[in-house]
Amino acid sequence: LGRELIPPMKQGEFTMRMEMRAGTRLEDTEKATEKFESILLAHPEVASVSVEVGKERSSGVTQGGENIARFAVTLKDPERTTAIQDRILEELRQQVLAAARDELLTFSLPSLFSFKTALEIQLYGENQQELRRVGERALEVIKKVPGVADAELSVKPGYPELLIELDRELLAARGISPGQIAQRLRTEVQGNVATRFSRAGEKLDIRVRTDKDLLASVEDLRKLSVTDGPVPIPLSSVARIEVREGPSEIRRVDQKQVVIISANVENRDLGAVSEDIEAALRSVDKPEDFFFALGGQNRELNTAYKSLQFALVLALFLVYVVMASQFESLVQPALVMFSVPLAFVGVIYALYFTNTNLSVMVFLGGIVLAGIVVNNAIVLVDYINQLRDRGMSRRDAIVQAGTVRLRPILMTTLTTVLGLIPMFLATGEGSEIRRPMAITVMAGLSSSTLLTLFVIPMVYELFGERGRK
C-alpha cells in the first residue's frame, strides 16, 4: 500500500505559476502571459482563467515580483471533470511547456498546508556557489524519478546589478569625494522628497528626480554628469561600470545555508516517491560537509504517522481496560480483542482493491474501528457467559449464543455500513478526504463481523474456560 499525508484535493481548479528571468519588466511579463492564457482557454474543459502579474506593494506575499505571474484555472462542471482532472492537467502541461521559451512553469493543486508542493528536498552547505552546482545536479536526478512533476530549484538567476567602481585617485585630483558621487547618483536615479502634498487628510510625497527618458539605459548612466559645474564630468570618466548578476536569494535553516528542490507528485504515492528520491540522491556527487534532508509533506507524513500509531495503541489499551473492568477478567477481554486484527484484514484488502493509499484519514478510521468492531464480540461473549451461568455447557453455550445473537450482530453492522455508503459515494468538495475513512470503517466492520462469527467462538472454545471463575 502507498503512503501519503492527505489525499490530493481535486475540486475542478488548479493554479499555474510562470516565472521569467529576474529583472524582466512588468510589461514584458504581462505580454508573455497572453500566449499561455490563450492556450489554457483553448482547452474545451476550461471554464475560466484569471491572471495575476507581479504583486501589490502592500501585499504580504514574499515570493513575487514583476517577473512572476499566476494563473488560476477553473474547469467546467467540477462534478464531472474532477474524475479526469489529472488527464486534463497533463494535457495542459504538455501544451504550455511546448510553447515555453525561457519561462519556468509549475502547476499546483489547492493544498491544506502551508507548503504548496508535496516534495521538498533541502540541501545544506556553506558555499553558495557550490550549493547551486550540487543543487542543479540533484535536480536533474530527481526529475528522472517516476511520479515527480514540476521540479524546480529555489536558486535561480539573480537580478542584474550595476557595479560602479570609482577611481579614487582621479576623484581626489579633481577635488570630488566618493560621497558626493554617491549622493549625486541617488538624487538622479531615486530622487529626493522635496515636499509633501496634503489631499483628503493624506500626505503624498513630491519626489524630484531626473526624467526617466534621460536615464533609460546603462549608456545614459555612463554619460551622466557627476558635477554641476559648466564643464560636465561624465560618470564613465571617473568610474568603471560593470553589469553583473546578483544573488537571487540566500536561505538559512538552523543558521546553515540551504537550497530547496520542490516538486509535485503525480500518479504515485508520496511515500514510494520519497524512498526513490532518497536512493537517487545517494549517487549525487557533493562535498563531504554537504547533506540532503527531506522536508515538506514527507516530514509531516512521518510525524503524523508516529502520532497516529501511538493514538491507535492507546485506543486499544483503553478499550481493553474498559472490557477488563466489565468482564472482571483479564483473559476474556483479550478474546474479544481478537476481532480488531480481523477488521484490519478487510481494511488492507479494501484499500488495495480500491487503489487507496494509507493516509491520515485511514488511520483515523482505524482508530474509530478499534472502538466499534469489539461490540459484536462483546455481545457474543457476554451472552455465552450468561448461558454458562445458567448451567449450560461451554460447547452448547457457544452454539446457542451464535444462533441467538446472529441477527442482532448482522443488523448492527448493516445499519452502520449502509449509513456510510453516502460518504463513500460522495463526489462533492472534500470527498477525496472523506472517502478513505468511509472505506476503512465499512471494510473493517464488515470483515470483522463475518470473521468474528467464526473466529471468536473457536477462540472461546480453546481459551474461554481460563477466564471463568
Summary of the structure (lengths in Angstrom):
residues: 469
radius of gyration: 33.8
end to end distance: 44.4
largest distance: 124.0
contacts: 1408
relative contact order: 0.12
helix: 53%
strand: 20%
